[in-house]
Amino acid sequence: MFEGEGEITEKALIRVSKLIEELSDDYQSLRVEIDELAHLVDICSDRLPKRFVSLVKEADNGTPASDSGMYLLKNRLKASLEVGKQYPTEKNNEHDQNTFELIPRFHLGEKDKARVYELCTDMRKIIFASEVFDEPHKVRLLNRIAAIEKEVHRELGKLDTVLAGVVDIGDALGKFGRKVEPLTKRMKEVADITRGGSKQYEQIPASEEPLGLPAPDEE
């Protein structure tokens, strides 16, 4: 059984606090810890100070290799998290809430969730077995599918994440034609299911594009 989103978020927050208190002194270990922090921040960023989130992302893009640089980074992370907890910014919280309301969201029942997970598993198998995609393209599509699964797991998922997957896989149809139809058909069903769970989109008919792009001429 999947854990509830709230429970996962709480676990992530606890793990963030523990990691910050135990950051390593050597480069290799710290790099691994920053990787974990970056993943945890993706899960619970809305519950963390914005400055702290920015620092983690900055560190994820380039961990200092010198002892002095690592010492400064660790102290900045600790101070940012501690100060942010002590002095939360109400204006930022209000801005986040307004932004949340503007972003199209969807909610799925357990039956629809199970079907989307099944479709994502099928798409993943198709991508792994495909010979038309090079490795970078496979990685990009697999990451897109993982992002969709993450949003489906939420109580309210971001519809834009699903629609971005439609664009990526629709682009594959435009390049490779019928060879990737099994993939695009499943992506279309995922899009239809999630759009059906969005109040903001319930009055808008599902688009056939880009999954309806004509296949290119085959030589």
Contacts in CASP RR format, 6 or more apart in sequence:
PFRMAT RR
TARGET T0000
AUTHOR 0000-0000-0000
METHOD contacts of the structure
MODEL  1
MFEGEGEITEKALIRVSKLIEELSDDYQSLRVEIDELAHLVDICSDRLPK
RFVSLVKEADNGTPASDSGMYLLKNRLKASLEVGKQYPTEKNNEHDQNTF
ELIPRFHLGEKDKARVYELCTDMRKIIFASEVFDEPHKVRLLNRIAAIEK
EVHRELGKLDTVLAGVVDIGDALGKFGRKVEPLTKRMKEVADITRGGSKQ
YEQIPASEEPLGLPAPDEE
2 153 0 8 1.000
3 11 0 8 1.000
4 155 0 8 1.000
5 153 0 8 1.000
5 154 0 8 1.000
5 155 0 8 1.000
6 155 0 8 1.000
8 43 0 8 1.000
9 43 0 8 1.000
9 44 0 8 1.000
9 47 0 8 1.000
12 40 0 8 1.000
12 43 0 8 1.000
12 44 0 8 1.000
13 44 0 8 1.000
13 47 0 8 1.000
13 48 0 8 1.000
15 36 0 8 1.000
15 40 0 8 1.000
16 37 0 8 1.000
16 40 0 8 1.000
16 41 0 8 1.000
16 44 0 8 1.000
16 48 0 8 1.000
16 81 0 8 1.000
17 81 0 8 1.000
19 33 0 8 1.000
19 36 0 8 1.000
19 37 0 8 1.000
19 40 0 8 1.000
20 37 0 8 1.000
20 77 0 8 1.000
20 78 0 8 1.000
20 81 0 8 1.000
21 78 0 8 1.000
23 30 0 8 1.000
23 33 0 8 1.000
23 74 0 8 1.000
23 77 0 8 1.000
23 78 0 8 1.000
24 30 0 8 1.000
24 33 0 8 1.000
25 67 0 8 1.000
25 70 0 8 1.000
27 63 0 8 1.000
27 65 0 8 1.000
27 70 0 8 1.000
30 63 0 8 1.000
30 70 0 8 1.000
30 73 0 8 1.000
30 74 0 8 1.000
31 63 0 8 1.000
34 56 0 8 1.000
34 59 0 8 1.000
34 60 0 8 1.000
34 63 0 8 1.000
35 60 0 8 1.000
37 56 0 8 1.000
37 59 0 8 1.000
37 60 0 8 1.000
37 77 0 8 1.000
38 56 0 8 1.000
38 57 0 8 1.000
38 59 0 8 1.000
38 60 0 8 1.000
41 48 0 8 1.000
41 53 0 8 1.000
41 56 0 8 1.000
41 57 0 8 1.000
45 53 0 8 1.000
46 96 0 8 1.000
48 81 0 8 1.000
49 80 0 8 1.000
49 81 0 8 1.000
49 83 0 8 1.000
49 84 0 8 1.000
49 85 0 8 1.000
49 88 0 8 1.000
50 89 0 8 1.000
50 92 0 8 1.000
51 80 0 8 1.000
51 84 0 8 1.000
52 77 0 8 1.000
52 80 0 8 1.000
52 81 0 8 1.000
52 84 0 8 1.000
55 73 0 8 1.000
55 76 0 8 1.000
55 77 0 8 1.000
55 80 0 8 1.000
56 77 0 8 1.000
59 73 0 8 1.000
59 77 0 8 1.000
63 70 0 8 1.000
63 73 0 8 1.000
64 70 0 8 1.000
64 72 0 8 1.000
64 73 0 8 1.000
103 158 0 8 1.000
103 159 0 8 1.000
103 160 0 8 1.000
104 158 0 8 1.000
104 159 0 8 1.000
104 160 0 8 1.000
104 198 0 8 1.000
104 200 0 8 1.000
104 201 0 8 1.000
105 156 0 8 1.000
105 157 0 8 1.000
105 158 0 8 1.000
105 159 0 8 1.000
105 198 0 8 1.000
105 200 0 8 1.000
106 151 0 8 1.000
106 156 0 8 1.000
106 157 0 8 1.000
106 159 0 8 1.000
106 162 0 8 1.000
106 194 0 8 1.000
106 195 0 8 1.000
106 196 0 8 1.000
106 197 0 8 1.000
106 198 0 8 1.000
106 201 0 8 1.000
107 155 0 8 1.000
107 156 0 8 1.000
107 157 0 8 1.000
107 197 0 8 1.000
107 198 0 8 1.000
108 116 0 8 1.000
108 152 0 8 1.000
108 193 0 8 1.000
108 194 0 8 1.000
108 197 0 8 1.000
112 193 0 8 1.000
112 197 0 8 1.000
113 152 0 8 1.000
113 153 0 8 1.000
115 189 0 8 1.000
115 193 0 8 1.000
116 148 0 8 1.000
116 149 0 8 1.000
116 152 0 8 1.000
116 190 0 8 1.000
116 193 0 8 1.000
116 194 0 8 1.000
117 149 0 8 1.000
117 152 0 8 1.000
119 186 0 8 1.000
119 187 0 8 1.000
119 189 0 8 1.000
119 190 0 8 1.000
120 145 0 8 1.000
120 148 0 8 1.000
120 149 0 8 1.000
120 152 0 8 1.000
120 190 0 8 1.000
122 186 0 8 1.000
123 141 0 8 1.000
123 145 0 8 1.000
123 169 0 8 1.000
123 183 0 8 1.000
123 186 0 8 1.000
123 187 0 8 1.000
124 142 0 8 1.000
124 145 0 8 1.000
126 180 0 8 1.000
126 182 0 8 1.000
126 183 0 8 1.000
126 186 0 8 1.000
127 133 0 8 1.000
127 138 0 8 1.000
127 141 0 8 1.000
127 142 0 8 1.000
127 145 0 8 1.000
127 183 0 8 1.000
128 138 0 8 1.000
130 138 0 8 1.000
130 179 0 8 1.000
130 180 0 8 1.000
130 183 0 8 1.000
132 176 0 8 1.000
132 179 0 8 1.000
132 180 0 8 1.000
133 141 0 8 1.000
133 172 0 8 1.000
137 172 0 8 1.000
140 168 0 8 1.000
141 168 0 8 1.000
141 169 0 8 1.000
141 172 0 8 1.000
144 164 0 8 1.000
144 165 0 8 1.000
144 168 0 8 1.000
144 169 0 8 1.000
147 161 0 8 1.000
147 164 0 8 1.000
147 165 0 8 1.000
148 161 0 8 1.000
148 162 0 8 1.000
148 165 0 8 1.000
148 190 0 8 1.000
150 161 0 8 1.000
151 157 0 8 1.000
151 158 0 8 1.000
151 161 0 8 1.000
151 162 0 8 1.000
152 194 0 8 1.000
159 194 0 8 1.000
159 195 0 8 1.000
159 198 0 8 1.000
159 200 0 8 1.000
159 201 0 8 1.000
162 190 0 8 1.000
162 191 0 8 1.000
162 194 0 8 1.000
162 195 0 8 1.000
163 191 0 8 1.000
165 187 0 8 1.000
166 187 0 8 1.000
166 188 0 8 1.000
166 191 0 8 1.000
166 210 0 8 1.000
166 211 0 8 1.000
167 210 0 8 1.000
169 180 0 8 1.000
169 183 0 8 1.000
169 184 0 8 1.000
169 187 0 8 1.000
169 211 0 8 1.000
170 184 0 8 1.000
170 187 0 8 1.000
170 210 0 8 1.000
170 211 0 8 1.000
170 212 0 8 1.000
170 213 0 8 1.000
171 210 0 8 1.000
172 180 0 8 1.000
172 183 0 8 1.000
172 184 0 8 1.000
173 180 0 8 1.000
173 181 0 8 1.000
173 184 0 8 1.000
173 210 0 8 1.000
173 211 0 8 1.000
173 212 0 8 1.000
173 213 0 8 1.000
173 215 0 8 1.000
174 210 0 8 1.000
174 213 0 8 1.000
174 214 0 8 1.000
174 215 0 8 1.000
174 216 0 8 1.000
175 216 0 8 1.000
176 216 0 8 1.000
177 215 0 8 1.000
177 216 0 8 1.000
177 218 0 8 1.000
178 215 0 8 1.000
184 211 0 8 1.000
184 212 0 8 1.000
185 211 0 8 1.000
187 211 0 8 1.000
188 211 0 8 1.000
191 206 0 8 1.000
191 211 0 8 1.000
192 206 0 8 1.000
195 201 0 8 1.000
195 202 0 8 1.000
195 204 0 8 1.000
195 206 0 8 1.000
196 202 0 8 1.000
END
